[in-house]
Amino acid sequence: MRQLIFLLTTILASSSAWAHGISAADRAAMLSGGYGKYVWLGASHMLTGYDHLLFIFGVIFFLTSFRDIVKFISVFTFGHCITLVFATFFKITANYYLIDAVIALSVMYKGFENIDGFKKFFDWKAPSLLKMVFFFGLIHGFGLSTRLQQLPLGDDSFQMLFRILSFNVGVEIGQIVALTAMLILLSGWRKAAAYMKFAKAANVGLIAGGVFLFFMQFHGYWHGSDPDAFPLNRDDHSHVHQDMQQEEMNTH
């Protein structure tokens, strides 16, 4: 049990790693960077965006026809392009931890919907998937916008717009690369005899992953907004680790 507590507190202490923000190095690189660097940053941000990737994975999990895949991914892309471009250009922002917490909810939602949870647990008809994918696309785009607004976009409207569009192009390139890898994985996976058992486990894993990310983001929000009011600030983490290590030594 002590080891489990130690592991959990270590994970919470490093929650900044789950914030998926823009690093100081990336900000510095963008100061003198051209549009190509914004494309590269958008692509790398999407390819390391575990929350976005988990949601996309959930969306395409049971889609087998090319037409359906194009339809749902297009709706998601349209949604996140709207908020990414317009929220950034008009400087509409919010606390990115809270936005990412909602994105974590979208991952939970898709895993729950994939296991037919609405019908099994509530005897409800699931909401229109196309509408929900579009709605969550808006949220995901807003999350990307909160990160992009951390960069030096400039004061010139023309330059700022093209930097935003360049970042968005990079996001789409990253999404295509990730989507291609997912489709290859799923196409091979579907041929396995135990696919349906794996499918249930994978979507329960999506729900668990969403829950984990949700609490990580809320920890980041509470810890960042008022570190002294939250019991697991940096000093407390250090003391907890030291106390556990001392107790471990005393038992041997």
Secondary structure as UniProt FT lines:
FT   HELIX           2..13
FT   HELIX           15..18
FT   HELIX           24..31
FT   HELIX           35..47
FT   HELIX           50..60
FT   TURN            61..62
FT   HELIX           66..89
FT   TURN            90..91
FT   HELIX           96..114
FT   TURN            115..116
FT   HELIX           118..122
FT   HELIX           129..148
FT   TURN            149..150
FT   HELIX           157..189
FT   TURN            190..191
FT   TURN            193..194
FT   HELIX           195..225
FT   HELIX           227..229
FT   TURN            231..232
FT   HELIX           234..250
//
